[in-house]
């Protein structure tokens, strides 16, 4: 069987392609196993993904009915259903985890979005998910809010694998790296067992920046559309390379520490005027992950180009940032707005799903 582009992407460029979706039908139909055979090396999920999965069909009805019949509270039933999917996905990805020496084969589950602004609750929730699921290839996702940063450090200092999500700015990314490094320094166990990825969201940056550029409306501003997200991600990769070198990192590396790989998230193209692979082909390079929805994976297999691009045109990326500042786009404010929107969006999906499950529970109880 000839190699897929996903397999070549990892073999030639050391970038791991992950799937940005999980639903029960993938597991029961064998589709997830097939995607792993075709080169998918990990899975990310979030509250919006699970809301779509659970509301989108009858896959969960039998289990939900059984849980409600046992008088399980609705929110507990939600977590039981989600963890069931995660456990099955972890089994399917376990061979990838073992074959890669623990680098890949991860499945991510996120703490409840309502606690994104509460450090202590996030710590307790992340710890509980790790202990309840207790698999070496589990990532618990913690949002990179100001309140999430100390939780990230705490989890790493306990030797727990963490996927840091909702990173929208270079300053916040720098704080995430610091939390990882200081967490490793505080951990007195085997550093080689601790893994982390930092999920830098890409396409949403262009959506927000383009909106601002169109509001400014000058020729110079309009000429910058569709450039901010890739420029910022390329600068993030430079920051990654800078922070993971020198004496401090060498000491940790000597103790067995692993790089915290940048993960490019939100990589489906939102604007139909842009290439459907804008956020894939421009960010290929070693020690990175790109998590893609199915449509983007299919597009990549069909017409994607594999070449190292993530550290190309750094001076151009710096120029884009200077131009954005000159026309009046405040990238720090863009990051703040997107972080708030990201937290709110996941919270809304979660709340709407719980409400829908409560209605379904009432119907089941009445029948």
Steps between C-alpha positions, in 0.01 A plus 500: 500500500643838403573754772241764574594867516428491873762228541747691282437819699624329814778298338644785292430806718446365854162668522229287659155516340219464752123483454299786645181307567364206696163336503374156587418405142870529411583240762216253437529514118875440496557837328731626775717189477516547123604865534779397738618243244503784243730713715295681767719509813271657763155643571379829643151560632325790669156576646367621162613179328326284761185713490473441123571129542247437778224717351568392142347152510389201702846358575480592869130442566530148639778585745332825602169320562677241712682767706181700556322177597763462774413853623837639381499882499500637144843665519653183644337305216665738251845434647437124505411502128795720405749300707368181341589640154838622626586156644418322174699758300794462740500124431504558123785754524705306756716318240598838351591621849714196569668498155585871525662467843219704656517795259167442322189286532332746736130567544398830660210570735427852626407614849150652526503840325318675786812472719741668254532801732551300820849371574428269795195340337697444179779330696253275682309416182811425291638281777168315532480433124857369496430271795162384373626415150857409603656429162850602389371638167239735649534876469279713723438835335531818708418839345785752489313764697683706762339273760595188301874576500563405868283189450722398207812541712345300784395210276845481338663511846293188584625325185164516317465528122333827399374647173481877541215634286365835382835677448448809285799728566878487518510645852263235632693229319818618672320463837389148402859398421615648832230306689619179333869562570448602862262206550768261372756659732267444796429134415728252674390197299598360159485797261510272195143391582360857494355622171329821395379680190416871473195550274541824308173592328553626147205568265293689757778760515444586134123513551538764774788694342332508156186641662710782650689562175173531307371747759818710453442476126818658360684336210794421729268337755305298244824371345583331834193276507569129542858549621487552878431143610783330313740782588419464870535120488840529329613743771366257762719226350801732530412560865475123553848450354646781713351383830596136453874557476777633726611403848162479671352267240821294475482424873141378464584307185785328685237380751296355210256787434304509174428802284157656539402483135297780341167368373329693221128498579201654324664424164192473279468804275203717598516747208407334167719755316812343657666169417338207680851403618620848598556397863656162418748549215650819649575349844677172426812428703664274759383460861150624420147361483219605267154393612253506211131431451408234242436746217849650535658152519323399177613823330859439611498143371351619171717803415729582793869577456753369752793736557659662804342845521457586868827688525495651151444873454547603863595852393174513303305392809671770706414751227133397510494564876662841456249588227205388711618724781548789260144480363358475851440132575593422862602132500498486881136606494428248222640228728288616796180512296557156344579343837176635647304386195663156510414444866145635446445283192602178676289596804197566279537163323532323834201680656281441195590132495424455871163674446423270207593195711282624785204524261572149370528375859160648585347330194653166596379535860148582381475208258 
